[in-house]
Amino acid sequence: MNEDKWLKCTKCNEPMKPVFTSDDDTFPESMVNGFPEQIEDGFKIIFSGGYNMFRDNVGEENYAMLCHDCVVELLEFFPESFKEKFMGSHPYNDVKCCRYTWSFGDE
């Protein structure tokens, strides 16, 4: 599948590799605006408002699709107690890409 079919990070605009692909560019899993929603090492953040909240968007879904590096950058805005919830969030093979990874060889 060509990168032009990949979603782009909402923050940095980098193409994000989908987890599931097919040779004929069809995707059985969920889609976002015609693009595969499951992205490798990325994150979908759903912003939900409500009456008299930051944004009155009752019944409307707003989201951002972030690449790995932008997720790590976002997490740095939060206190350590919140970041701890994301420790061991995704696997790595040979090289640790961030402090939120895990591997079967880790202790």
Residue pairs with C-beta under 8 A, 6 or more apart in sequence:
1 18
1 21
1 22
1 23
1 25
3 15
4 15
5 25
5 35
5 36
6 15
6 16
6 17
6 18
6 35
6 36
6 39
7 15
7 16
7 18
7 32
7 35
7 36
7 37
7 39
7 65
8 14
8 15
8 16
8 65
9 15
9 16
9 42
9 65
9 66
9 67
9 70
10 64
10 65
10 66
10 70
11 64
11 66
11 67
11 70
11 73
12 67
12 69
12 70
14 67
14 69
16 39
16 40
16 42
16 65
16 67
17 39
17 40
18 27
18 35
18 36
18 38
18 39
18 40
19 36
19 38
19 39
19 40
20 27
20 28
20 29
20 36
20 38
21 27
21 36
27 36
29 36
29 37
29 38
30 37
30 38
31 37
32 63
32 65
37 44
37 65
39 65
39 67
41 67
41 68
41 90
41 97
42 65
42 66
42 67
42 68
42 71
43 65
43 66
43 71
44 63
44 64
44 65
44 66
45 63
45 64
45 65
45 66
45 74
46 61
46 62
46 63
47 55
47 62
47 63
47 64
48 57
48 61
48 62
49 55
49 56
49 57
49 58
49 60
49 62
50 56
50 57
50 58
51 58
55 62
66 74
68 97
68 98
72 98
72 100
75 82
75 83
75 86
75 100
76 83
86 100
87 99
87 100
88 100
88 101
88 102
89 100
89 101
89 102
90 100
90 101
90 102
91 101
91 102
91 103
92 101
92 102
92 103
93 103
96 103
